[in-house]
Amino acid sequence: MNLAVIDLTNQKLSSFKMRLKILFLSHYFHPHIGGIETISEVLARTFAESGHEVHLLTWSEDNTSNSFPFKVIRNPNKTQLFRAHAWANLVFENNPCLRLSWPGMLFKRPSIVVLQTWLSDLSSTSGISNQIKHWSLSRADRVVAISDAVRKRCYPSATIIANSYNVDNFKIISGINRNSNFVFVGRLVSDKGAILAIQAIHHLLHQEPKEINGTQYSLTIVGDGPERNNLERAVADLHLENHVHFTGSLSGEKLARCLNQHKYLLVPSVWEEPFGIVALEGMACGCIPIVSDGGGLPDAVGNAGLKFKRGDVDALVQSIQKLVNNSTLEKQLKEAANLHIAAHHPRVIAKKYLTIIESICKYTDKKSLSQSELGG
């Protein structure tokens, strides 16, 4: 592994001397499956492992008895909300969730709000809903956006800190043959663009060459959702039953093993993704990502993947052909992936947040001390 990669991933968090009580707010959390839920667990876990005490508030209920290295308070009542905010040194709001954060206006704890998705109506201050959203961000000590696209559209003065991924699950697994070519991972809804991946395979099978290194083009679709029946019907209509395989939803180690079997990850979202953790997960498992060029996906892949015009199946086909026919390009992208993945390691991302958290808390302590001295 590149020495720069080792330096990045081995950064220690022990330099943070302050042991803080961090109240982590996440509207949804485990066992819900999604990008925000994933990053909430990754960050809360890393904050706790760095020596801070973390309490996480969420509306998600869980009957699985899963344990975490931090306290999880589910479906809190008003008393629990007040006690949690009174307890905290700092409130970390992972995407605006006013139903969990409103007691903050009484306790006035230092706070960080992370924009994990689009708040498209923030450009307007008309209407009560927009005014509340503006207020919730303006009262924060720091607003963080997960990509430059989110920053530009939602809150231009925000600090950019990209998302991380679960390094325990997503990694190169020895002993798995990487003998499949394309994989799509995501909810089967129209916004995710799985139909473009299917259409691209159909186009490739009707062009020369019809295979990659002696293997015919194939696509594995991982996920489930309301569009599954329509997608299966499209596969049948295009006579692709021998080339497109549906696995249903996979997560954790099962998903990581599936990714390890594939060479290329297709992320053809028609919707502008705010970031795209799936691209990091794919790269960490050794896949080269090919993603649409909208929203935060270009940030998610950096120089370690190819981008194509969003919604354009011909552009997707051209990107695939460009990659599979150029071994030098493939090698360059794989080499770039090592450093890119290291820069999104949980310890690296957590350290960026903890630097901000410590500076906010130190400033607050000094301000409180000064006010106390003036009052005395």
N, C-alpha and C positions, 0 to 999 in steps of 0.2 A: 504494500500500500504506500502511496505517496506520503512523504514525511509531513507535508502541509496538512494532509488529511488527519494524520495522527495528532498533530498539534491542535487542530480544531476540536476533534472529538474528545481529547483528553483534558480539555480545559476544566479546571476544578472550580467548584462553587464555594469552597471553604473560605474564600476571601471576604465573604459577606459576614461581617461581625455581628450585625443586629439580628437577634432572634425575634421574628415578628409574628403576630397573629393575623393571618391573611384570611379574609372572608371571600371565598370564591363563589361567584354567582353564575350558574349555567341553567338556562331555562329548561333544557333537556339534558339528560345524562344517561349513562349506562342503566338499563339495557337497551335504550334507544340507540339506533345505528345511524351515524351521520358524521359529517366533517366536524361540526362544532362540538358534538359529543366526544369525538375522538381527541380533539385538541384540548378539551377541558380536562380529560383524564390525564393526558400526557403532561400538561403544565402543572396541574394540581399535584400530581405524583412527584414531579421533579422539584417543585417548591418544597414539598414535605421532605424529600430525600436530601435537600440542601440544608436542612436544619430548622426550617420554619414550621410553625403550627398552622395547619390549614383546616378550615371548616368549609364544606361545600354545600350550598343551598340549591335545590332543584325541585321541579314539580314532577319529575319522573319517579314513578313507583317501581319497586323491584322486589320480586318474591324469590330471587335466586340465592340470596344470602351471600353474594359476592362481597369480599372484604377489600379494603383499600388502605394505604398507609396514611389516610387522613379521614376525618369525620365527615360523613355524608348525612345531611338532614333533608329528608324527602317530604314534599307536600307540606311545608311549614305553615303553622297557624300564625296569627298576628303576634302572639306572645313569643313564639320561637323566632320570628323575624326580628322583633325588637331586641331580644337577648343576644342574637347573633351579631347584630350591628353594634350593640353596646360593647360586646366582647372584643371586637376587631381593632387592630391598629391601622389596617388598610383594607379597602374593598376593591376586589378585582372582578370587574363585570365583563365576562366573556360573551360579548354581543349584548346590546341594550336589552335589559329585561326589567322593566319598570315595576312589575308586580313583586319582584324580589328586592329591588334597590330603593324603593320609596322611603323606607325609614332613614336612609342616609341623610335626607335633608334635615332631620332632627338632630342626629349625632354628629354630622359634619366631619366624618372620617375622611382622611386622604383617599383618593380613588383613582383607578385607571379603568377606562372603558375601551374594550377592543371591538373594532368593527370587523366582524367575521363575514358579513354579507352586505348586500346593497341596501342602502336607505335612500332610494331614488328621489323621495320627495323632500329631502333636506334642502334642496335648492330654493324651496318656497317656505316662507315663514307664516303664511296664512293658514288659518284653521287651528283648532285646539290641539289636534294630534301632532301637527308639525311643531307647534310651539313647545309642547312637552318634550319632543325628541330633541329639539335644539337646546332646551334647558338642561336635559339630562347629560348632554355632551359638554355644554359650556360650564357646568358645575364641576366636571371632572378635572383633576390635576393634570392628567395627560390622556389624550385620545390616541389610540394606536390603530393603524389600518394594516391588514394582512397582505396587501399588494398595492402597487402604485396606482393601479386602476381604481381600487376602492378609495384610496386617498383622494385622487383627482375628482371623482364623481361625488363623493359623500362628505369629505371633510378635509379640504386642502392643507390645513395646518397640522394634520395628524402625523405622528411618527410612524414610519413603516417598519414593521417586524413581521417577517414571513412566518408561516406555520411550520410546525415540525411534524413528525410521524412516530409511530410506535416501533422503536428499534428492536424491541424484544421479539416482536412477531415478524417484522418484515426485514429479511436479510437473505443472503445467499445460503441455501441449504445444500450441503454436500450430499452426493449420492443420487441426485435427481437429474434425469436426462432432460435436457432442454431441446426436445424434438418436435415441439409444436410452434407454429409461427405467430399468429395474431390472437390477442385477447382483449376483450372489452369488459370493464368492471364498472357497474353503477346501477342505480335504480332504473327500471325499464319504464321510463316516461319519455314523452316526445322530446323534452328539453335536452336530454342526454345524448341524442343523436345516434342511437344504436342502429337505426335503419340505414344511416350513411355507411356504417361499417359493413353491413350486409351487402349494400349496393356496390361498395368498393370491391369486395371479394368477387361478386358477380362480374364486374367489369374486368378484373384481373384474370379471371378464368377464361375470358373470351379474347384475351390478347396473348401475344408471344413475348417472353416465354410464359407457360402456364404453371410454372412451379419455381420453387426456391431451392437451389442445391439438391435437386432430385425429389423434393417434397412438394406436393400440390398445395396451393393456397388453402388455408383453413382458418376458421374463426371460432373461438370459444367465447360465449356470452355468459358472463357471471353476473347474476342479479335477478331480481324479480320486480314485478310491478304491474300496473294496469295495462301497459302496452305489450305485455308478453304474448298474448294471443294474436295480436296484429303482426308482431314480428315473426312468430312461428308461421303464420299464414304467408307472409312475404317470402320466407325461406322456401316454403313449399311451392309457391307460384314461380319462383326463380329456379326451382329444381336444385336447391343447394343443400338438401338433407344430408348428403355425404360430406359436406364441407363446413357446415355451421352447427355447432353443438351448444345447447343450453344446459347449464349446470344448476340453475337456481341460485339462491343467495349463499354466499360463502363468507366466512369471517375468520379472523385470527389465523391460526396455523394452517387451516385448510385453504384459506385464500392465499397465504404465502406460498404454500406448496404448489398451488395451481399456477401462480405467477412464475415460479421457478421453472416451470415446464415450458414457458413461452419465451420467444425472442423479442417480440414487439408488443407494446401496449398502445391501443388506439383509444384516444379520448376525443371523440368528434362532437363535443357538446355544441348544440345549436344555441342554447342559452349561454350568456357570458358568465362563466364561473368566476366567483370572487377570487378563488385561488386554485385549488385542485390538489388536495392531499394525495389522491389516488396516483398522481404522476410520481410523487416522491416514493410511495409504497412500491410502485412498479420498478422504478430505478433501483431501489434498495434491494429488490429481488433479482436484479440483473436484466430487466427488460429495457429496451430503448423506446421512449415514448414518442408518439406522433400525435400532436394535439391541435385543436382549432385555435385560431389566433385571437379569440375574444377574451375580454376581461382579464383575470389574473393568471390564466393558464401559461402565458409566456413567462411570467415571473416564476411559476412553479417549476418549469423545466429549464429555465436559463439557457445555457449553451449546450445542454446535454440531451436535447431532443429536437425534433423538427416541428415546425408550425405550418399549418395550411389555412387557407381562407375559410372562415367559419361558414358552414352550410353548403359548401361546394364539394360535391362528391368527386368531380374531376380533379380538383386540386388535391384531395386526399389521395386519390390513385397515383397522381404524379409524385407526391411525397413518398409514398410507399415504394414506387419504382426507383426513385432517386436513392433511397436507402438500401434496398435489397440488392441493387446492382453496383454498389460502391463499397467494397470492403474497407477502403481507407477511411471513408466517412464514418462507417460503423465503428471502426476502431477509435476514431477521434471522439465520437459521442460517448463511448464507453469510458474513455479516459476522463472526459469532462464530468461524467456522472459521479466519479469518486469524490471529487472536491465539492461538487454541488450538494451531494447527499450529506457530506460531512458538515457543510455550512448550515444544514437544517437539522442537525442532531439535537435532541431535546436539551442536552446540557448547554449547547451553544445558544439556542433560542431562549432558554430559561435565564441564562446569564444576562442577555440583553434586557429582559424584563426586570430581573433583580437589580440591575444597575439603576434603572429608572425608579423602581420601588424604594431602594435605599436612599436615593437622592431626594425623593419626595418626602420620605419620613424624616430624614435629617433636617430638611428645610422646615417641616412642620414643627419639629421639636424646638428648633432654634427660634422660630416665630413665637411659639407658645412661651418659651423662656423669656424672650424680650418683652412680651405683653405682660408677663407676670412681674418682671422687674419694674416696668412702668407703673403697674398697678400698685406695687408695694412701696 
